[in-house]
Amino acid sequence: MKLSTKGRYGLRAIIDLARYSETEPVSISSIAARQEISERYLEQLVALMKKAGLVKSIRGASGGYVLARPAAEISVGDVLRALEGSLEPVKCPAFSHEEECMAAGGCVTKYVWQKINDSINQTVEEIHLDELVEESRELNPSGEYEKPKCGN
């Protein structure tokens, strides 16, 4: 499975939002500056996360964005599915109730795809934003932006 920049940048953005919105709303421009993400692109990502009920906007002079629910209740899976859609590495009709698979009765690879899919979903559901915020604080106590060396 390979995530697009939507998933990678969006996850970075919502971790940043979770870290910095604990006392007041955070502006898109401040997240964009800290994460070195285009404001226009970030607006699109935040709109998807807002539609999914992960973030909410606060209007007014000191407005911006905050998490829609506690960081401990938002999983990485919630974020990635809001941004990427399905996380299935292979779309296998054998597991869909909407489609029929002509080879489902004799197909052995469907079990491989299902195990991979289950592993991915279990992993992303077990990691929550509060854990990632804490990790962020440990790795970067000052909160100043450090460009990821890995390109994510």
Stockholm file with secondary structure:
# STOCKHOLM 1.0

chainA/1-152         MKLSTKGRYGLRAIIDLARYSETEPVSISSIAARQEISERYLEQLVALMKKAGLVKSIRGASGGYVLARPAAEISVGDVLRALEGSLEPVKCPAFSHEEECMAAGGCVTKYVWQKINDSINQTVEEIHLDELVEESRELNPSGEYEKPKCGN
#=GR chainA/1-152 SS CCCCHHHHHHHHHHHHHHHHCSSSCBCHHHHHHHHTCCHHHHHHHHHHHHHTTSEEEECSTTCEEEESSCGGGCBHHHHHHHHHSCCCSSCCGGGCSSSCCTTTTTCSHHHHHHHHHHHHHHHHHHCBHHHHHHHHHHHCTTCCCCCCTTCC
#=GC SS_cons         CCCCHHHHHHHHHHHHHHHHCSSSCBCHHHHHHHHTCCHHHHHHHHHHHHHTTSEEEECSTTCEEEESSCGGGCBHHHHHHHHHSCCCSSCCGGGCSSSCCTTTTTCSHHHHHHHHHHHHHHHHHHCBHHHHHHHHHHHCTTCCCCCCTTCC
//
